[in-house]
Amino acid sequence: MNLQQIATALGLENLTHELSAEEAGNMDRAHASDLLSDVLANAPAGGLLITIQVHMNVVAVAVHAGLKAVIFASGMKPPEDVRAKAVAEKVSLFTTGESTFDVAGKLYEMGLRGK
C-alpha cells in the first residue's frame, strides 16, 4: 500500500503538499511512539511514525531513522518551521483528529506491521 492510499483510506490531512505521497513508494511498516529515543531504536526504516509530538526534533529523528512520513494524531499540527523543515528533508507530514491508538489499529487492519 502506498502513502497516498493510506492517507486517503484514513482521511488524513496532508500538511506537506509540496511532496508527492505517491512517490514515497509502498509501505508495510509503522511505529507509534512519543518517545523519540524509542523511535530511533525501534522505528522501521522506510515506514511511518504516529505521534503527538510536533516539534523540530520529530523531523530530525524521522530523517535519522529513515522514515518516509509522520502522522500527527489527536489533531496535533506542527508549527510552520517544522513543516518547512520536513519538506526540505522530504518527510511527508499528515494530521488526523483520531487518537494514536485508533490510527495504529486502522493501519494494522490495512496490513501494516511494526518492526
Number of C-alpha atoms within 10 A of each C-alpha: 12 14 22 18 14 18 17 11 12 15 14 19 17 18 20 17 12 12 17 13 21 11 10 18 13 15 19 19 20 25 22 22 16 16 12 17 11 12 22 17 9 16 25 21 17 18 25 28 24 23 23 23 18 18 14 15 12 22 24 17 16 26 18 12 19 17 25 24 25 25 27 27 25 17 14 17 20 19 11 10 11 19 21 16 14 24 18 11 14 19 25 26 27 23 23 20 14 17 16 20 12 12 20 21 13 15 17 15 10 14 12 20 16 15 12
